[in-house]
């Protein structure tokens, strides 16, 4: 008896269903469900969703950054990221400066009459 290898069509479906998500403004997310012919790349998905993607703009699949030439698999979620407007390290330093060192972090919940840091 000869064993049957999986057919080429089963290994590579003719069409891929993928989701393309982006956030044009903070607090708003737009999702597009697309049927793309296989094999398709991230750039193909962004073009099919009619999104203005520029070279060098960050994109990813399921939260992991990738480049536009990455091949897609069925069920992938392609995400187009907006550029950061504020450096996260700078924002944290500014919040810490506004809150004050004694009222945040490890020292926020001190017992009465206890030593600093306990």
JOPEGI-V917420 format. One record per pair of residues at least 24 apart in sequence whose C-alpha atoms are under 10 Angstrom apart, sorted by the first residue. I is the first residue (numbers start at 1). J is the second residue. D is the distance in Angstrom with one decimal. If there is no record, write none. Layout:
((I,J,D) (I,J,D))
This chain:
((12,38,7.3) (12,39,8.0) (12,73,9.2) (12,74,9.6) (13,37,8.6) (13,38,6.6) (13,39,8.6) (13,73,9.3) (13,74,8.3) (14,38,5.4) (14,39,8.0) (15,39,8.1) (15,40,8.9) (15,73,9.8) (15,74,8.2) (16,40,7.9) (16,72,7.9) (16,73,6.8) (16,74,4.9) (16,75,7.4) (16,76,8.8) (17,72,9.5) (17,73,8.3) (17,74,5.4) (17,75,5.7) (17,76,7.7) (17,77,9.5) (18,42,9.9) (18,45,7.9) (18,72,8.0) (18,73,7.8) (18,74,6.1) (18,75,5.0) (18,76,5.1) (18,77,5.9) (18,78,7.3) (19,45,8.4) (19,46,9.9) (19,49,9.4) (19,61,9.7) (19,62,10.0) (19,74,9.5) (19,75,7.2) (19,76,6.4) (19,77,4.7) (19,78,6.0) (19,79,8.4) (20,45,7.0) (20,46,7.1) (20,48,9.3) (20,49,7.0) (20,51,9.4) (20,61,9.2) (20,76,8.5) (20,77,5.8) (20,78,4.7) (20,79,5.9) (20,80,7.8) (21,46,9.3) (21,49,9.2) (21,51,9.9) (21,59,10.0) (21,61,9.9) (21,77,7.1) (21,78,6.2) (21,79,4.9) (21,80,6.4) (21,81,9.0) (22,46,9.9) (22,51,8.7) (22,59,9.4) (22,78,8.6) (22,79,5.8) (22,80,5.1) (22,81,6.6) (22,82,8.1) (23,79,8.9) (23,80,7.6) (23,81,7.4) (23,82,7.2) (24,80,9.5) (24,81,9.1) (24,82,7.6) (25,82,8.6) (26,82,9.3) (31,77,9.4) (31,78,9.6) (31,79,9.3) (32,77,9.7) (32,78,9.7) (33,75,9.8) (33,77,9.2) (35,74,9.5) (36,72,9.6) (36,74,9.5) (38,71,9.2) (38,72,8.4) (38,73,8.7) (38,74,9.3) (39,71,6.9) (39,72,7.3) (39,73,8.5) (40,69,8.9) (40,70,8.5) (40,71,5.8) (40,72,5.8) (40,73,8.3) (41,67,9.3) (41,68,6.6) (41,69,5.5) (41,70,5.4) (41,71,4.4) (41,72,5.5) (41,73,9.1) (41,78,9.9) (42,66,8.6) (42,67,7.5) (42,68,4.8) (42,69,6.2) (42,70,5.8) (42,71,6.6) (42,72,6.6) (42,76,9.8) (42,77,9.8) (42,78,6.9) (42,79,9.2) (42,80,9.8) (43,67,8.4) (43,68,4.8) (43,69,6.5) (43,70,8.2) (43,71,9.2) (43,72,9.9) (43,78,9.7) (44,68,8.2) (44,69,8.8) (44,70,9.9) (44,71,9.5) (44,72,9.5) (45,72,8.7) (45,77,10.0) (45,78,7.7) (46,78,8.1) (46,79,9.0) (46,80,8.2) (51,80,8.8) (52,80,9.7) (53,80,8.0) (53,81,9.7) (57,81,7.3) (57,82,7.7) (57,83,7.5) (58,82,7.4) (58,83,7.7))
